Amino acid sequence: MKKIIYVLILPLVVVSGLVFSLDLFAKSPGANHEIKNQTSKNSIPKPLSTAEKKAGLKKWEATPDGIMFKKWEASPAGKKVYAAEAKIRKSIKEYSDIEAVITSLSLPPDSRLGFGVMVRINNEDYILAFGPKKSGENNEFEKLYSLKVNDKIIIKSHSVSHAPKYSYPIVSGDYVERNNKTIYKRTPRKGGC
């Protein structure tokens, strides 16, 4: 009986000893050093030169998506979006106050911009997008739900963009004020700038 127990325990001791030795080897200072250095060198992409960027853009413009985008840019709808963007470009660059009026509490049909509203700024319509709704107790958009059509607000934004899918420029909602009270301020991303 004792021999059977020794025969069963001996392989377990040998295997656990091997596993323990391999674990120590893997945790030793020099074991992963070369792998870590190799990974970190490979994970940081080298910035593209201006010539490489231009070549990449030219290549993309030859694709069906690129051709469609260039046609949209040259169309009256594309020119209208670019003209509306130009009207607020200085305020966006300076992150200064922009007066706006809420025109709709919903975004255009089939939009995939998350939560947002339509606003009018200097007789032009814009999408004011805040991003995807987050579920849970701490809903950062809660005060924005109190907005009504024709409410006058002050917004600040760091960016304005466009897409052929939308007939309006897309203003990123970073800050909203109504009646001299802040009702929304985008929380900075963790670990970001």
Order of alpha helices (4+ residues) and beta strands (2+ residues): alpha-alpha-alpha-alpha-alpha-beta-beta-beta-beta-beta-beta-beta-beta
